[in-house]
């Protein structure tokens, strides 16, 4: 892929980076080298390779949902004076 100094200038402008002429030339060459390496992947034969999301064998580590009895409402509210209609009363936040 051909990368020009204009491409580097446009990218630097969008990134709000001020580059000197020397830096523009340096980055143009470096980007060309990187893109040449990336183009090597186009020639790879991946026909018999299955799609992979992750290279590690992952599984769901969450525990199973088990129905258990909850706390008694009276026990929950016994240590607070900020209870109204079976709910905790908190200050209005606006």
HUJOVEN-V879166 format. One record per backbone hydrogen bond with DSSP energy under -0.5 kcal/mol. NH is the residue of the N-H (numbers start at 0). CO is the residue of the C=O. Records with the same first field share a line. If there is no record, write none. Layout:
BEGIN
NH=CO ; CO
END
This chain:
BEGIN
2=0
7=3
8=4
9=5
10=6
11=7
12=8
13=9
14=10
15=12
16=11
18=16
23=19
24=20
25=21
26=22
27=23
28=24
29=25
30=26
31=27
32=28
33=29
34=30
35=31
36=32
37=33
38=34
39=35 ; 36
40=37
41=38
42=38 ; 39
43=40
45=43
48=45
49=47
57=55
75=71
76=72
77=73
79=76
82=80
83=86
86=83
88=81
89=87
93=91
END
